[in-house]
Amino acid sequence: MRIPVIDPGGKPLMPTKPSRARKWIAAGRAIGKWSDCGQFYVQLTTEPSGRETQDIVIGIDPGKKYSGLAAQSAKFTLYTAHLILPFQTVRDRMDARRLMRRGRRGRRINRKVVFSERAHRQKRFSNRRTGRLAPSIRANRQLELRIVSKLCKLYPVTEIRYEYVRADVDLTSGRQKAKSGKGFSAVMVGQRWMLQQLEQFAPVVTIEGWRTASIRNHLGLAKNKKGKSKPEFETHAVDGVAIACSYFVEYREFHTKTERGRNWFGSVEVTPALFRVVRRPPYSRRQLHLMVPSGEGIRRKYGGSTTRHGVRKGDLVDSPKGIGYVSGDTEKQISVSDTNWKRLGQISASKVTLIRRSNGLVVA
């Protein structure tokens, strides 16, 4: 295991051993900190003795509901993560928003007036244009970008490798075509948008899925293909490691005077590393209009990130039930939940101590 190191100005350096980091902190040469992605790192208070760096690669295995991510060097696996993506949550909320808007428009229009004189507003944009990025896919990719941006601030990243999935659609039959290169697919629109965003951090290389499986088998890494929803290294993070390792090992042709063929070239070491499960805090956003109003037409307060006790939903707090996240409140109590958003208990506000403000992530 290696600890990320940054210089006094915040520029990432090569990671170091935990024992050396402890000596630096004890001697006052460094300060220990925590990143938003749940990783401990040190920031030097004096100029480093050297600034030479080695190649560090980030591998991303994107998915619809889960993604795997890893940072890898030639000798060490530095970071692995299992991302629980907000795809289904965003999709459900968009459907609910559509229904509420339709209800409001229906209540607003006076149907006793001639149609040409009704209060119909003009459209603000065309939703028939191609290349539009769906909100659910955008939310998935933004969560991946959030973790990549944090890793690029901790490691001197040489390259980012991204698994590229072909999901073209035949417009005549509606079926997916493997390698057509024609048609429209929301998945591929999201991939193109993601690759453009990643270029801001480091050079990007795409890896096809069959290469990921080949490298994973070559490295002897086991993958859990049945329980893909399990927050384990073997479900999706293992593919992130394999994608990152494709920078260091390659299966290619060779020929000599006596023989020719294909073989593996290069070397990389996969080592035990930090594993984190990352998700967004699943609290409800503020709703100005509930779907079913009360009899008097007055709607109660619902959703939002604020509470009545000076803390926000998603804040990390210490309580008699343990350390957890603020998930709700009552008139005198605060609801505290664990990393799976299961309630630990409702605790008096005077017994809850704030540890850290919400950063929009829940890291286990």
TARA-V426369 format. One line per field, one symbol per residue. burial: 1 if it has 9 or more other ideal C-beta (glycine too) atoms within 8 Angstrom, else 0. A space follows every 10 residues. Layout:
# TARA-V426369
burial = ???
This chain:
# TARA-V426369
burial = 0111111000 0110110100 1001100001 0000111110 1111000100 0000111111 1110011111 1110011111 1111111001 1011010011 0011000010 0000000100 0000000000 0011011111 1011111111 1111101111 1110100111 0000001000 0010111111 1011101110 1101111000 1111110110 1011000100 0100111111 1111111110 1001000000 0000000101 0011111110 1010000000 0000000010 0101101000 1111111010 0001111110 0011111110 1001101010 0101000100 1111
